[in-house]
Amino acid sequence: MRTALVTRPLDAVALLAEVARVANGATVLFVGTVRDINEGRAVTGMEYAAYAGMAELELAAIAREAKDRFGTPNVVIEHRVGTLDLGEASVVIACSHAHRAQAFEAARFAIEELKRRVPIWKREHYADGTREWVDPTRAPSAAAQP
Amino acid sequence: MLVTRDMTVTVLLFASYADALGRSSLELALPAGATVRDVVAGLASLPGADRLPPAPLIAVNLRYASRDQMLEPGDEVAVIPPVAGG
């Protein structure tokens, strides 16, 4: 297990290699990237900020919980902070396990817990020059409705 | 005789909450035996606090804390806006 909050670009392939084991027949890689549109608004970039000390503790706790729940110590999570361009990876999670179900479930658990409790925030930069902190608890605007 | 003395805790603010209060940290003087609930009440009187929700998440010394958690002098208290990692 390894978790980190980093300021450099994330290397998903390196994380894949880090969790690879000959005993593990399944490896799952999750990559979260900066999207060009949110709630109908054109996004040009994203700024991530964290309560670093607590975010590192929570990330480490999530990796430990994934190990205990799904029976694999081969879990690596990296989250990037700072200003990111469109398409750049903000988070990479790699999990390997002897079998695919546990590998998928461990990766899913890790990203869902990360989004639920790790103190990281993002501020979207919009095409019109404005910036706004994203609040996932706020109801989506009308523009986001299908 | 029981001696009680005031204490000071550091309160950290992040993201939209830092913008609302116009700063990223402050010192709050509290009576001995104060709890997280007292910090939340203390924040409410600050300029810009009307832009904070009435019951924000609080962490003490890097861990999520309940309203009843007692504080010690020098504790690091953080007011945690809705998280948005990933």
gemmi code that builds the backbone of each chain (N, CA, C; Angstrom):
import gemmi

chains = {
    "A": [
        ("MET", (0.845, -1.194, 0.000), (0.000, 0.000, 0.000), (0.874, 1.235, 0.000)),
        ("ARG", (0.408, 2.237, -0.731), (1.090, 3.526, -0.680), (0.080, 4.583, -1.087)),
        ("THR", (0.119, 5.720, -0.418), (-0.759, 6.823, -0.809), (0.054, 8.102, -0.746)),
        ("ALA", (-0.315, 9.070, -1.574), (0.435, 10.325, -1.576), (-0.401, 11.456, -2.147)),
        ("LEU", (-0.124, 12.640, -1.623), (-0.656, 13.881, -2.166), (0.539, 14.524, -2.862)),
        ("VAL", (0.430, 14.831, -4.141), (1.610, 15.287, -4.884), (1.287, 16.547, -5.689)),
        ("THR", (2.337, 17.266, -6.065), (2.147, 18.468, -6.871), (2.588, 18.246, -8.316)),
        ("ARG", (3.238, 17.116, -8.582), (3.734, 16.838, -9.937), (2.660, 16.111, -10.756)),
        ("PRO", (2.824, 16.078, -12.084), (1.894, 15.293, -12.914), (1.894, 13.825, -12.490)),
        ("LEU", (0.733, 13.192, -12.555), (0.605, 11.797, -12.140), (0.989, 10.870, -13.289)),
        ("ASP", (1.610, 9.748, -12.944), (2.049, 8.767, -13.933), (1.280, 7.463, -13.694)),
        ("ALA", (0.156, 7.304, -14.405), (-0.721, 6.157, -14.174), (-0.006, 4.835, -14.467)),
        ("VAL", (0.824, 4.828, -15.506), (1.512, 3.587, -15.884), (2.477, 3.140, -14.781)),
        ("ALA", (3.102, 4.108, -14.140), (4.014, 3.768, -13.041), (3.255, 3.129, -11.877)),
        ("LEU", (2.034, 3.612, -11.635), (1.238, 3.018, -10.553), (0.786, 1.604, -10.899)),
        ("LEU", (0.461, 1.396, -12.176), (0.119, 0.033, -12.628), (1.266, -0.919, -12.320)),
        ("ALA", (2.475, -0.486, -12.672), (3.651, -1.340, -12.459), (3.881, -1.568, -10.967)),
        ("GLU", (3.582, -0.534, -10.177), (3.836, -0.624, -8.738), (2.975, -1.688, -8.052)),
        ("VAL", (1.742, -1.896, -8.527), (0.871, -2.878, -7.866), (0.922, -4.255, -8.534)),
        ("ALA", (1.615, -4.359, -9.672), (1.656, -5.637, -10.400), (2.357, -6.709, -9.573)),
        ("ARG", (1.746, -7.898, -9.496), (2.336, -9.053, -8.810), (2.049, -10.279, -9.674)),
        ("VAL", (2.994, -11.210, -9.745), (2.730, -12.407, -10.563), (1.594, -13.246, -9.965)),
        ("ALA", (1.354, -13.103, -8.660), (0.269, -13.860, -8.027), (-1.103, -13.250, -8.308)),
        ("ASN", (-1.106, -12.016, -8.829), (-2.372, -11.307, -9.030), (-2.771, -11.318, -10.495)),
        ("GLY", (-3.913, -11.939, -10.782), (-4.375, -12.047, -12.164), (-5.200, -10.877, -12.627)),
        ("ALA", (-5.470, -9.922, -11.729), (-6.324, -8.794, -12.112), (-5.754, -7.495, -11.568)),
        ("THR", (-5.658, -6.506, -12.434), (-5.225, -5.171, -12.011), (-6.235, -4.167, -12.551)),
        ("VAL", (-6.709, -3.282, -11.675), (-7.656, -2.238, -12.074), (-6.989, -0.891, -11.861)),
        ("LEU", (-7.118, -0.034, -12.880), (-6.551, 1.320, -12.809), (-7.682, 2.321, -12.983)),
        ("PHE", (-7.832, 3.218, -12.009), (-8.798, 4.308, -12.152), (-8.025, 5.608, -12.304)),
        ("VAL", (-8.401, 6.394, -13.313), (-7.777, 7.694, -13.530), (-8.874, 8.741, -13.594)),
        ("GLY", (-8.845, 9.693, -12.689), (-9.787, 10.816, -12.722), (-9.112, 11.984, -13.423)),
        ("THR", (-9.800, 12.576, -14.411), (-9.190, 13.658, -15.190), (-10.082, 14.899, -15.187)),
        ("VAL", (-9.488, 16.020, -15.504), (-10.214, 17.295, -15.529), (-11.050, 17.360, -16.808)),
        ("ARG", (-12.356, 17.551, -16.614), (-13.337, 17.535, -17.706), (-13.580, 18.948, -18.227)),
        ("ASP", (-13.933, 19.059, -19.491), (-14.057, 20.395, -20.102), (-15.421, 21.042, -19.903)),
        ("ILE", (-16.335, 20.310, -19.271), (-17.653, 20.913, -19.051), (-18.219, 20.404, -17.736)),
        ("ASN", (-18.847, 21.286, -16.967), (-19.500, 20.877, -15.718), (-20.765, 21.693, -15.550)),
        ("GLU", (-21.855, 20.988, -15.341), (-23.155, 21.647, -15.188), (-23.413, 22.640, -16.310)),
        ("GLY", (-23.036, 22.246, -17.512), (-23.335, 23.067, -18.671), (-22.379, 24.230, -18.895)),
        ("ARG", (-21.390, 24.409, -18.020), (-20.453, 25.534, -18.182), (-19.131, 25.036, -18.744)),
        ("ALA", (-18.563, 25.793, -19.665), (-17.279, 25.430, -20.264), (-16.165, 25.662, -19.240)),
        ("VAL", (-15.409, 24.611, -18.953), (-14.326, 24.668, -17.969), (-12.990, 24.705, -18.716)),
        ("THR", (-12.079, 25.581, -18.264), (-10.780, 25.689, -18.940), (-9.635, 25.135, -18.099)),
        ("GLY", (-9.891, 24.913, -16.813), (-8.843, 24.372, -15.944), (-9.394, 24.166, -14.549)),
        ("MET", (-8.577, 23.564, -13.712), (-9.042, 23.230, -12.367), (-7.900, 23.400, -11.390)),
        ("GLU", (-8.268, 23.927, -10.234), (-7.272, 24.164, -9.186), (-7.673, 23.288, -7.995)),
        ("TYR", (-6.747, 22.453, -7.531), (-7.027, 21.580, -6.385), (-6.267, 22.074, -5.164)),
        ("ALA", (-6.975, 22.164, -4.045), (-6.352, 22.539, -2.777), (-6.682, 21.468, -1.752)),
        ("ALA", (-5.832, 21.303, -0.763), (-6.052, 20.259, 0.243), (-5.646, 20.754, 1.617)),
        ("TYR", (-6.236, 20.141, 2.617), (-5.729, 20.230, 3.996), (-4.735, 19.075, 4.063)),
        ("ALA", (-3.475, 19.394, 3.714), (-2.521, 18.349, 3.343), (-2.336, 17.269, 4.410)),
        ("GLY", (-2.096, 17.678, 5.644), (-1.824, 16.688, 6.689), (-2.982, 15.730, 6.891)),
        ("MET", (-4.190, 16.280, 6.892), (-5.368, 15.433, 7.103), (-5.670, 14.606, 5.857)),
        ("ALA", (-5.485, 15.199, 4.677), (-5.741, 14.459, 3.434), (-4.825, 13.240, 3.350)),
        ("GLU", (-3.566, 13.410, 3.754), (-2.634, 12.278, 3.717), (-3.065, 11.182, 4.690)),
        ("LEU", (-3.524, 11.584, 5.878), (-4.002, 10.588, 6.851), (-5.219, 9.837, 6.329)),
        ("GLU", (-6.161, 10.568, 5.726), (-7.388, 9.939, 5.226), (-7.086, 9.013, 4.042)),
        ("LEU", (-6.195, 9.444, 3.158), (-5.832, 8.580, 2.022), (-5.215, 7.276, 2.533)),
        ("ALA", (-4.335, 7.388, 3.510), (-3.692, 6.187, 4.057), (-4.719, 5.278, 4.727)),
        ("ALA", (-5.689, 5.884, 5.416), (-6.728, 5.085, 6.084), (-7.575, 4.347, 5.047)),
        ("ILE", (-7.881, 5.016, 3.942), (-8.691, 4.384, 2.889), (-7.952, 3.190, 2.293)),
        ("ALA", (-6.666, 3.326, 2.055), (-5.890, 2.203, 1.498), (-5.879, 1.031, 2.481)),
        ("ARG", (-5.739, 1.333, 3.778), (-5.774, 0.266, 4.790), (-7.136, -0.420, 4.820)),
        ("GLU", (-8.197, 0.377, 4.734), (-9.547, -0.204, 4.757), (-9.784, -1.054, 3.514)),
        ("ALA", (-9.292, -0.616, 2.357), (-9.442, -1.397, 1.124), (-8.719, -2.735, 1.268)),
        ("LYS", (-7.545, -2.689, 1.859), (-6.777, -3.915, 2.088), (-7.564, -4.871, 2.982)),
        ("ASP", (-8.124, -4.343, 4.076), (-8.847, -5.204, 5.020), (-10.141, -5.756, 4.417)),
        ("ARG", (-10.853, -4.910, 3.651), (-12.140, -5.336, 3.099), (-12.002, -6.308, 1.948)),
        ("PHE", (-11.016, -6.066, 1.096), (-10.959, -6.822, -0.162), (-9.755, -7.753, -0.243)),
        ("GLY", (-8.965, -7.762, 0.831), (-7.902, -8.747, 0.912), (-6.756, -8.530, -0.052)),
        ("THR", (-6.431, -7.264, -0.295), (-5.231, -7.028, -1.102), (-4.431, -5.854, -0.561)),
        ("PRO", (-3.148, -6.060, -0.302), (-2.300, -4.943, 0.106), (-1.821, -4.134, -1.096)),
        ("ASN", (-2.175, -4.592, -2.310), (-1.635, -3.957, -3.514), (-2.561, -2.833, -3.975)),
        ("VAL", (-2.540, -1.766, -3.185), (-3.385, -0.598, -3.428), (-2.494, 0.636, -3.395)),
        ("VAL", (-2.541, 1.433, -4.454), (-1.782, 2.687, -4.475), (-2.724, 3.808, -4.904)),
        ("ILE", (-2.701, 4.896, -4.154), (-3.541, 6.057, -4.463), (-2.658, 7.300, -4.489)),
        ("GLU", (-2.733, 8.063, -5.572), (-2.067, 9.373, -5.609), (-3.092, 10.414, -6.025)),
        ("HIS", (-3.100, 11.539, -5.314), (-3.950, 12.669, -5.694), (-3.057, 13.874, -5.902)),
        ("ARG", (-3.331, 14.601, -6.976), (-2.513, 15.782, -7.285), (-3.212, 17.042, -6.780)),
        ("VAL", (-2.433, 18.022, -6.336), (-2.971, 19.331, -5.995), (-2.238, 20.399, -6.805)),
        ("GLY", (-2.853, 21.576, -6.902), (-2.286, 22.636, -7.725), (-3.205, 22.895, -8.906)),
        ("THR", (-2.696, 23.611, -9.894), (-3.523, 23.961, -11.046), (-3.293, 22.972, -12.178)),
        ("LEU", (-4.394, 22.391, -12.676), (-4.318, 21.357, -13.709), (-5.019, 21.822, -14.976)),
        ("ASP", (-4.496, 21.376, -16.105), (-5.125, 21.656, -17.396), (-6.196, 20.608, -17.685)),
        ("LEU", (-7.025, 20.900, -18.659), (-8.035, 19.936, -19.110), (-7.352, 18.631, -19.488)),
        ("GLY", (-7.977, 17.529, -19.114), (-7.466, 16.212, -19.491), (-6.369, 15.686, -18.595)),
        ("GLU", (-5.793, 16.534, -17.750), (-4.746, 16.044, -16.842), (-5.376, 15.226, -15.712)),
        ("ALA", (-4.608, 14.267, -15.223), (-5.106, 13.395, -14.160), (-5.000, 14.094, -12.817)),
        ("SER", (-6.114, 14.085, -12.079), (-6.110, 14.624, -10.716), (-5.932, 13.513, -9.691)),
        ("VAL", (-6.370, 12.306, -10.040), (-6.252, 11.177, -9.108), (-6.005, 9.897, -9.889)),
        ("VAL", (-5.142, 9.054, -9.349), (-4.904, 7.728, -9.935), (-4.962, 6.707, -8.800)),
        ("ILE", (-5.724, 5.640, -9.055), (-5.845, 4.548, -8.082), (-5.534, 3.250, -8.814)),
        ("ALA", (-4.599, 2.481, -8.316), (-4.280, 1.183, -8.909), (-4.430, 0.113, -7.836)),
        ("CYS", (-5.133, -0.967, -8.199), (-5.345, -2.083, -7.267), (-5.128, -3.382, -8.015)),
        ("SER", (-4.416, -4.308, -7.405), (-4.344, -5.635, -8.007), (-4.726, -6.680, -6.973)),
        ("HIS", (-5.232, -7.787, -7.467), (-5.719, -8.871, -6.606), (-5.619, -10.153, -7.421)),
        ("ALA", (-5.653, -11.277, -6.745), (-5.653, -12.551, -7.465), (-6.829, -12.614, -8.443)),
        ("HIS", (-7.969, -12.006, -8.061), (-9.191, -12.120, -8.874), (-9.809, -10.757, -9.166)),
        ("ARG", (-10.521, -10.681, -10.295), (-10.988, -9.387, -10.784), (-12.039, -8.715, -9.898)),
        ("ALA", (-12.941, -9.498, -9.307), (-14.023, -8.866, -8.538), (-13.448, -7.998, -7.419)),
        ("GLN", (-12.505, -8.566, -6.688), (-11.931, -7.815, -5.564), (-11.102, -6.628, -6.046)),
        ("ALA", (-10.435, -6.786, -7.192), (-9.638, -5.670, -7.730), (-10.557, -4.504, -8.109)),
        ("PHE", (-11.671, -4.815, -8.819), (-12.634, -3.770, -9.178), (-13.220, -3.133, -7.920)),
        ("GLU", (-13.636, -3.965, -6.985), (-14.302, -3.442, -5.782), (-13.362, -2.583, -4.938)),
        ("ALA", (-12.114, -2.980, -4.849), (-11.156, -2.198, -4.066), (-10.958, -0.817, -4.689)),
        ("ALA", (-10.857, -0.773, -6.020), (-10.663, 0.512, -6.706), (-11.897, 1.389, -6.553)),
        ("ARG", (-13.065, 0.772, -6.694), (-14.314, 1.532, -6.557), (-14.473, 2.084, -5.141)),
        ("PHE", (-14.189, 1.231, -4.168), (-14.247, 1.647, -2.763), (-13.318, 2.833, -2.528)),
        ("ALA", (-12.102, 2.741, -3.042), (-11.111, 3.791, -2.793), (-11.562, 5.131, -3.366)),
        ("ILE", (-12.066, 5.156, -4.592), (-12.448, 6.446, -5.175), (-13.704, 6.998, -4.496)),
        ("GLU", (-14.644, 6.115, -4.150), (-15.869, 6.618, -3.501), (-15.557, 7.179, -2.108)),
        ("GLU", (-14.715, 6.501, -1.359), (-14.345, 7.000, -0.026), (-13.540, 8.295, -0.137)),
        ("LEU", (-12.652, 8.341, -1.131), (-11.860, 9.559, -1.349), (-12.792, 10.750, -1.562)),
        ("LYS", (-13.796, 10.561, -2.426), (-14.717, 11.665, -2.728), (-15.592, 12.022, -1.532)),
        ("ARG", (-15.799, 11.069, -0.646), (-16.685, 11.294, 0.490), (-15.991, 11.996, 1.656)),
        ("ARG", (-14.689, 11.753, 1.844), (-14.109, 12.201, 3.120), (-12.719, 12.818, 3.081)),
        ("VAL", (-12.002, 12.749, 1.975), (-10.648, 13.325, 1.971), (-10.755, 14.840, 1.752)),
        ("PRO", (-10.160, 15.636, 2.669), (-10.320, 17.093, 2.573), (-9.504, 17.712, 1.434)),
        ("ILE", (-10.094, 17.601, 0.254), (-9.537, 18.192, -0.966), (-10.676, 18.980, -1.614)),
        ("TRP", (-10.336, 20.135, -2.170), (-11.342, 20.988, -2.813), (-10.854, 21.368, -4.190)),
        ("LYS", (-11.831, 21.648, -5.072), (-11.420, 22.076, -6.408), (-12.178, 23.316, -6.825)),
        ("ARG", (-11.434, 24.188, -7.497), (-12.024, 25.423, -8.007), (-11.940, 25.388, -9.518)),
        ("GLU", (-13.114, 25.442, -10.132), (-13.163, 25.406, -11.592), (-12.881, 26.784, -12.160)),
        ("HIS", (-12.104, 26.786, -13.237), (-11.861, 28.016, -13.988), (-12.727, 27.932, -15.239)),
        ("TYR", (-13.550, 28.948, -15.467), (-14.487, 28.910, -16.584), (-13.990, 29.755, -17.749)),
        ("ALA", (-14.562, 29.459, -18.913), (-14.165, 30.150, -20.133), (-14.408, 31.655, -20.035)),
        ("ASP", (-15.387, 32.064, -19.224), (-15.676, 33.500, -19.109), (-14.765, 34.214, -18.102)),
        ("GLY", (-13.760, 33.480, -17.584), (-12.776, 34.106, -16.690), (-13.110, 33.995, -15.213)),
        ("THR", (-14.313, 33.521, -14.881), (-14.680, 33.397, -13.472), (-14.176, 32.068, -12.909)),
        ("ARG", (-14.160, 31.972, -11.582), (-13.712, 30.765, -10.874), (-14.692, 30.472, -9.748)),
        ("GLU", (-14.905, 29.198, -9.505), (-15.847, 28.848, -8.451), (-15.449, 27.543, -7.775)),
        ("TRP", (-15.520, 27.518, -6.431), (-15.283, 26.264, -5.705), (-16.435, 25.316, -5.955)),
        ("VAL", (-16.127, 24.071, -6.229), (-17.154, 23.066, -6.500), (-17.731, 22.578, -5.175)),
        ("ASP", (-19.062, 22.590, -5.082), (-19.743, 22.087, -3.888), (-20.643, 20.921, -4.278)),
        ("PRO", (-20.165, 19.682, -4.065), (-20.954, 18.511, -4.490), (-22.261, 18.362, -3.718)),
        ("THR", (-22.411, 19.075, -2.602), (-23.644, 18.942, -1.826), (-24.737, 19.866, -2.360)),
        ("ARG", (-24.337, 20.779, -3.233), (-25.311, 21.720, -3.786), (-26.092, 21.032, -4.901)),
        ("ALA", (-27.375, 21.343, -4.996), (-28.193, 20.746, -6.066), (-27.665, 21.204, -7.416)),
        ("PRO", (-27.632, 20.316, -8.405), (-27.151, 20.706, -9.725), (-28.016, 21.818, -10.312)),
        ("SER", (-27.383, 22.681, -11.074), (-28.141, 23.775, -11.690), (-29.014, 23.231, -12.813)),
        ("ALA", (-29.958, 24.053, -13.241), (-30.896, 23.634, -14.289), (-30.156, 23.235, -15.564)),
        ("ALA", (-29.015, 23.894, -15.798), (-28.265, 23.634, -17.034), (-27.741, 22.201, -17.093)),
        ("ALA", (-27.586, 21.581, -15.895), (-27.026, 20.232, -15.865), (-28.085, 19.164, -16.107)),
        ("GLN", (-29.345, 19.572, -16.061), (-30.404, 18.576, -16.239), (-30.474, 18.139, -17.694)),
        ("PRO", (-30.740, 16.851, -17.940), (-30.819, 16.378, -19.324), (-32.051, 16.912, -20.040)),
    ],
    "B": [
        ("MET", (-8.777, 24.302, 45.256), (-9.535, 25.203, 44.392), (-9.308, 24.821, 42.938)),
        ("LEU", (-10.396, 24.771, 42.204), (-10.290, 24.418, 40.786), (-9.886, 25.666, 39.998)),
        ("VAL", (-8.789, 25.550, 39.296), (-8.330, 26.688, 38.500), (-8.705, 26.450, 37.041)),
        ("THR", (-9.468, 27.355, 36.477), (-9.776, 27.249, 35.054), (-9.118, 28.426, 34.351)),
        ("ARG", (-8.569, 28.146, 33.185), (-7.991, 29.275, 32.462), (-8.383, 29.194, 30.996)),
        ("ASP", (-8.394, 30.341, 30.412), (-8.761, 30.397, 28.997), (-7.685, 29.733, 28.156)),
        ("MET", (-8.068, 29.387, 26.958), (-7.079, 28.792, 26.049), (-7.277, 29.375, 24.657)),
        ("THR", (-6.259, 29.155, 23.857), (-6.323, 29.615, 22.477), (-6.185, 28.410, 21.557)),
        ("VAL", (-7.061, 28.336, 20.567), (-6.903, 27.296, 19.552), (-6.758, 27.970, 18.192)),
        ("THR", (-6.022, 27.292, 17.310), (-5.883, 27.776, 15.938), (-6.998, 27.175, 15.107)),
        ("VAL", (-7.666, 28.020, 14.339), (-8.744, 27.553, 13.464), (-8.308, 27.763, 12.018)),
        ("LEU", (-8.281, 26.678, 11.244), (-7.905, 26.756, 9.827), (-9.155, 26.783, 8.963)),
        ("LEU", (-9.075, 27.586, 7.920), (-10.200, 27.711, 6.985), (-9.697, 27.369, 5.585)),
        ("PHE", (-10.541, 26.745, 4.797), (-10.119, 26.312, 3.463), (-11.146, 26.721, 2.404)),
        ("ALA", (-10.637, 26.816, 1.192), (-11.474, 26.939, -0.014), (-12.548, 28.017, 0.161)),
        ("SER", (-13.813, 27.667, -0.065), (-14.875, 28.679, -0.032), (-15.025, 29.297, 1.358)),
        ("TYR", (-14.688, 28.552, 2.404), (-14.818, 29.114, 3.749), (-13.727, 30.158, 4.006)),
        ("ALA", (-12.539, 29.930, 3.475), (-11.465, 30.922, 3.604), (-11.848, 32.187, 2.838)),
        ("ASP", (-12.439, 32.004, 1.667), (-12.895, 33.165, 0.891), (-13.974, 33.938, 1.662)),
        ("ALA", (-14.891, 33.196, 2.291), (-16.004, 33.836, 2.991), (-15.501, 34.707, 4.145)),
        ("LEU", (-14.523, 34.197, 4.897), (-14.033, 34.940, 6.063), (-12.815, 35.809, 5.735)),
        ("GLY", (-12.328, 35.701, 4.496), (-11.236, 36.561, 4.061), (-9.892, 36.220, 4.668)),
        ("ARG", (-9.736, 34.998, 5.168), (-8.452, 34.566, 5.749), (-8.429, 33.042, 5.817)),
        ("SER", (-7.224, 32.502, 5.977), (-7.104, 31.045, 5.987), (-6.855, 30.491, 7.391)),
        ("SER", (-6.627, 31.377, 8.354), (-6.528, 30.883, 9.735), (-6.806, 32.018, 10.703)),
        ("LEU", (-7.150, 31.644, 11.916), (-7.361, 32.639, 12.964), (-7.157, 31.970, 14.319)),
        ("GLU", (-6.943, 32.784, 15.331), (-6.812, 32.275, 16.692), (-8.117, 32.591, 17.412)),
        ("LEU", (-8.611, 31.598, 18.141), (-9.860, 31.791, 18.859), (-9.606, 31.554, 20.348)),
        ("ALA", (-9.976, 32.540, 21.164), (-9.843, 32.389, 22.625), (-11.110, 31.738, 23.151)),
        ("LEU", (-10.934, 30.682, 23.940), (-12.081, 29.925, 24.442), (-11.878, 29.654, 25.926)),
        ("PRO", (-12.975, 29.473, 26.662), (-12.820, 29.108, 28.084), (-12.325, 27.676, 28.203)),
        ("ALA", (-11.684, 27.356, 29.307), (-11.261, 25.976, 29.560), (-12.487, 25.079, 29.486)),
        ("GLY", (-12.298, 23.884, 28.935), (-13.414, 22.948, 28.818), (-14.278, 23.158, 27.588)),
        ("ALA", (-13.858, 24.085, 26.742), (-14.651, 24.373, 25.543), (-14.663, 23.160, 24.611)),
        ("THR", (-15.730, 23.084, 23.819), (-15.878, 21.982, 22.867), (-15.916, 22.531, 21.438)),
        ("VAL", (-15.988, 21.599, 20.507), (-16.113, 21.960, 19.091), (-17.336, 22.855, 18.877)),
        ("ARG", (-18.394, 22.563, 19.609), (-19.620, 23.377, 19.482), (-19.326, 24.849, 19.772)),
        ("ASP", (-18.443, 25.106, 20.744), (-18.103, 26.489, 21.092), (-17.314, 27.171, 19.975)),
        ("VAL", (-16.504, 26.388, 19.262), (-15.770, 26.959, 18.128), (-16.754, 27.398, 17.048)),
        ("VAL", (-17.717, 26.526, 16.753), (-18.707, 26.848, 15.723), (-19.479, 28.107, 16.122)),
        ("ALA", (-19.829, 28.200, 17.394), (-20.541, 29.387, 17.875), (-19.657, 30.629, 17.775)),
        ("GLY", (-18.370, 30.465, 18.079), (-17.437, 31.591, 18.016), (-17.239, 32.104, 16.598)),
        ("LEU", (-17.259, 31.182, 15.642), (-17.081, 31.585, 14.244), (-18.267, 32.403, 13.753)),
        ("ALA", (-19.452, 32.084, 14.285), (-20.683, 32.680, 13.771), (-20.701, 34.198, 13.907)),
        ("SER", (-19.907, 34.745, 14.841), (-19.940, 36.191, 15.050), (-18.955, 36.943, 14.156)),
        ("LEU", (-18.152, 36.204, 13.390), (-17.135, 36.865, 12.572), (-17.736, 37.441, 11.285)),
        ("PRO", (-17.151, 38.537, 10.787), (-17.639, 39.090, 9.518), (-17.488, 38.068, 8.399)),
        ("GLY", (-18.538, 37.870, 7.628), (-18.507, 36.913, 6.520), (-19.044, 35.550, 6.897)),
        ("ALA", (-19.278, 35.333, 8.212), (-19.735, 34.012, 8.665), (-21.131, 33.677, 8.160)),
        ("ASP", (-21.857, 34.688, 7.702), (-23.190, 34.410, 7.158), (-23.095, 33.581, 5.868)),
        ("ARG", (-21.880, 33.509, 5.290), (-21.706, 32.698, 4.075), (-21.275, 31.269, 4.408)),
        ("LEU", (-21.154, 30.969, 5.700), (-20.863, 29.588, 6.114), (-22.177, 28.882, 6.450)),
        ("PRO", (-22.241, 27.556, 6.258), (-23.452, 26.839, 6.667), (-23.554, 26.833, 8.189)),
        ("PRO", (-24.758, 26.620, 8.738), (-24.920, 26.657, 10.189), (-24.187, 25.515, 10.914)),
        ("ALA", (-23.965, 24.406, 10.230), (-23.330, 23.258, 10.895), (-22.195, 22.681, 10.053)),
        ("PRO", (-21.098, 23.431, 9.928), (-19.997, 22.925, 9.099), (-19.285, 21.735, 9.748)),
        ("LEU", (-18.650, 20.906, 8.908), (-17.822, 19.808, 9.418), (-16.589, 20.400, 10.086)),
        ("ILE", (-16.172, 19.780, 11.187), (-14.996, 20.242, 11.920), (-14.019, 19.086, 12.113)),
        ("ALA", (-12.744, 19.379, 11.971), (-11.703, 18.403, 12.311), (-10.849, 18.985, 13.432)),
        ("VAL", (-10.409, 18.130, 14.336), (-9.494, 18.543, 15.404), (-8.242, 17.684, 15.293)),
        ("ASN", (-7.107, 18.346, 15.185), (-5.821, 17.645, 15.060), (-5.877, 16.575, 13.973)),
        ("LEU", (-6.386, 16.981, 12.811), (-6.385, 16.172, 11.579), (-7.422, 15.057, 11.539)),
        ("ARG", (-8.374, 15.041, 12.483), (-9.421, 14.006, 12.436), (-10.791, 14.651, 12.583)),
        ("TYR", (-11.769, 14.102, 11.841), (-13.137, 14.606, 11.975), (-13.580, 14.482, 13.427)),
        ("ALA", (-14.252, 15.535, 13.912), (-14.606, 15.593, 15.328), (-16.099, 15.848, 15.500)),
        ("SER", (-16.637, 15.328, 16.598), (-18.047, 15.569, 16.921), (-18.172, 16.919, 17.619)),
        ("ARG", (-19.389, 17.394, 17.714), (-19.653, 18.676, 18.378), (-19.261, 18.642, 19.857)),
        ("ASP", (-19.291, 17.455, 20.454), (-19.031, 17.345, 21.896), (-17.558, 17.187, 22.237)),
        ("GLN", (-16.698, 17.072, 21.231), (-15.282, 16.848, 21.548), (-14.710, 18.039, 22.302)),
        ("MET", (-14.036, 17.746, 23.415), (-13.413, 18.806, 24.208), (-12.087, 19.202, 23.580)),
        ("LEU", (-11.767, 20.475, 23.721), (-10.538, 20.986, 23.122), (-9.471, 21.203, 24.182)),
        ("GLU", (-8.227, 21.101, 23.734), (-7.075, 21.352, 24.600), (-6.351, 22.586, 24.055)),
        ("PRO", (-5.622, 23.282, 24.924), (-4.858, 24.436, 24.434), (-3.927, 24.012, 23.297)),
        ("GLY", (-3.879, 24.821, 22.262), (-2.974, 24.539, 21.153), (-3.535, 23.606, 20.104)),
        ("ASP", (-4.755, 23.107, 20.303), (-5.352, 22.230, 19.287), (-5.464, 22.955, 17.953)),
        ("GLU", (-5.338, 22.159, 16.893), (-5.553, 22.695, 15.543), (-6.950, 22.273, 15.097)),
        ("VAL", (-7.806, 23.267, 14.971), (-9.195, 23.022, 14.569), (-9.343, 23.455, 13.111)),
        ("ALA", (-9.977, 22.632, 12.293), (-10.172, 22.989, 10.887), (-11.651, 22.943, 10.551)),
        ("VAL", (-12.085, 23.933, 9.808), (-13.463, 23.972, 9.337), (-13.440, 23.451, 7.903)),
        ("ILE", (-14.153, 22.363, 7.671), (-13.991, 21.603, 6.424), (-15.177, 21.854, 5.499)),
        ("PRO", (-14.990, 22.570, 4.399), (-16.080, 22.737, 3.427), (-16.397, 21.376, 2.778)),
        ("PRO", (-17.558, 21.289, 2.097), (-17.880, 20.036, 1.413), (-16.703, 19.611, 0.523)),
        ("VAL", (-16.225, 18.380, 0.720), (-15.008, 17.954, 0.016), (-15.347, 17.632, -1.436)),
        ("ALA", (-14.356, 17.810, -2.300), (-14.607, 17.671, -3.739), (-13.378, 17.098, -4.444)),
        ("GLY", (-12.726, 16.127, -3.790), (-11.567, 15.527, -4.424), (-11.958, 14.618, -5.581)),
        ("GLY", (-10.940, 14.111, -6.230), (-11.158, 13.182, -7.343), (-11.173, 13.894, -8.672)),
    ],
}
model = gemmi.Model(1)
for chain_id, residues in chains.items():
    chain = gemmi.Chain(chain_id)
    for i, (resn, *xyz) in enumerate(residues, 1):
        res = gemmi.Residue()
        res.name, res.seqid = resn, gemmi.SeqId(i, " ")
        for name, pos in zip(("N", "CA", "C"), xyz):
            atom = gemmi.Atom()
            atom.name, atom.element = name, gemmi.Element(name[0])
            atom.pos, atom.b_iso = gemmi.Position(*pos), 0.0
            res.add_atom(atom)
        chain.add_residue(res)
    model.add_chain(chain)
structure = gemmi.Structure()
structure.add_model(model)
structure.setup_entities()
